């Protein structure tokens, strides 16, 4: 049986896309969940933290003398903590811009892991496509929120 991870990875973009569409259409809230911006922010934080956790997991299987064995847990913690603090401190639009930076940083880390033969080409290719979808959705959302704020 083929692994479900590529399908689940792409399915994970659905809430990003849905929130971008809702914000663009002026739908301010998701019934029983909160404002669209809050839903997007919380989901983005969970997914970015999950990805940082995957990096933490990758480091556990590396040999002590691998340069990524020391860098990966530090990078993963920095990304997760900065995003968490941003979630607590920033406005919704500000946090969404920070999420964009966070997802791009995670992709840069994955590119380094690919170059070090820690992750494979297929995984990196999927990550590039998914990050593109997520970043575009987040940009649309952030711009939509900034437009609402200016009105």
C-alpha positions in Angstrom: 0.0 0.0 0.0 1.2 3.5 -0.9 1.9 5.8 2.0 -0.9 8.3 2.7 1.5 11.2 3.6 1.5 13.0 0.2 -2.3 13.0 0.2 -2.5 14.1 3.8 0.1 16.8 3.1 -1.9 18.3 0.3 -5.2 17.9 2.2 -3.6 20.0 4.9 -3.7 23.0 2.6 -7.5 23.0 2.5 -8.0 25.1 5.6 -5.5 27.6 4.4 -7.3 27.9 1.0 -10.7 27.9 2.7 -9.8 30.7 5.1 -8.2 32.8 2.3 -11.4 32.5 0.3 -13.6 33.3 3.3 -11.5 36.4 4.1 -11.6 37.5 0.5 -15.4 37.1 0.5 -15.7 39.0 3.8 -16.8 36.1 5.8 -15.6 37.2 9.3 -16.3 34.1 11.3 -16.5 30.3 11.2 -19.6 29.1 13.2 -18.5 27.7 16.6 -14.8 28.2 15.9 -14.2 31.9 16.0 -13.2 34.6 13.6 -11.8 33.5 10.3 -8.5 35.2 11.2 -8.3 33.3 14.5 -9.1 30.0 12.9 -6.4 30.6 10.2 -3.9 31.7 12.8 -4.4 28.8 15.2 -4.4 26.3 12.3 -1.2 27.8 10.9 0.5 27.7 14.3 -0.5 24.0 14.7 0.8 23.0 11.3 4.1 25.0 11.5 4.7 23.5 15.0 3.9 20.0 13.7 6.5 20.6 10.9 9.1 21.9 13.4 8.4 18.8 15.4 9.1 16.6 12.4 12.5 18.3 12.1 13.0 17.5 15.8 12.2 13.9 15.0 14.6 13.9 12.1 17.4 15.0 14.4 16.9 12.0 16.7 18.0 9.5 14.0 21.1 11.4 13.0 24.6 10.4 14.1 26.2 12.7 16.7 28.9 13.9 14.2 26.3 15.0 11.6 26.2 18.8 11.5 22.4 18.7 11.3 22.2 16.7 14.6 23.0 19.9 16.6 21.4 22.5 14.3 18.1 20.8 13.6 16.7 20.8 17.2 17.8 24.4 17.7 16.2 25.6 14.4 13.0 23.6 15.1 12.7 25.1 18.6 13.4 28.7 17.4 10.8 28.5 14.6 8.1 27.0 17.0 8.8 29.5 19.8 9.0 32.5 17.6 5.6 31.6 16.0 4.1 30.9 19.4 5.2 34.3 20.7 4.0 35.9 17.5 0.6 34.3 17.9 0.3 35.7 21.5 1.6 39.2 20.7 0.9 40.2 17.1 -2.3 41.2 15.4 -3.9 38.6 13.2 -2.6 40.2 10.0 0.9 40.6 11.6 0.9 36.9 12.7 -0.1 35.7 9.3 2.9 37.6 7.8 5.1 35.9 10.4 3.6 32.5 9.5 4.7 33.2 5.9 8.2 33.7 7.1 8.0 30.6 9.3 6.8 28.3 6.5 9.5 29.6 4.2 12.1 29.1 6.9 10.9 25.5 7.4 11.2 24.9 3.6 14.8 26.3 3.6 15.6 23.9 6.4 14.1 21.1 4.4 16.2 22.1 1.4 19.3 21.9 3.6 18.2 18.4 4.8 17.7 17.3 1.2 21.2 18.5 0.3 22.6 16.5 3.3 20.6 13.4 2.1 18.5 13.4 5.2 15.2 13.7 3.3 14.5 12.5 -0.2 13.7 14.4 -3.5 10.1 13.3 -3.6 9.4 14.7 -0.1 11.1 18.0 -0.9 9.1 18.3 -4.1 5.8 17.8 -2.3 7.0 20.3 0.4 7.7 22.9 -2.3 4.3 22.6 -3.9 2.5 22.6 -0.5 4.5 25.5 0.8 3.7 27.5 -2.4 -0.1 26.8 -1.9 0.1 27.7 1.8 2.2 30.9 1.3 -0.1 32.1 -1.5 -3.2 31.5 0.7 -1.5 33.3 3.6 -0.6 36.3 1.4 -4.2 36.5 0.1 -5.4 36.3 3.7 -3.0 38.9 5.1 -3.8 41.3 2.3 -7.5 40.7 2.8 -7.2 41.4 6.5 -5.2 44.5 5.9 -7.9 45.8 3.5 -10.6 45.2 6.2 -8.5 47.1 8.8 -8.1 50.1 6.5 -11.9 50.4 5.8 
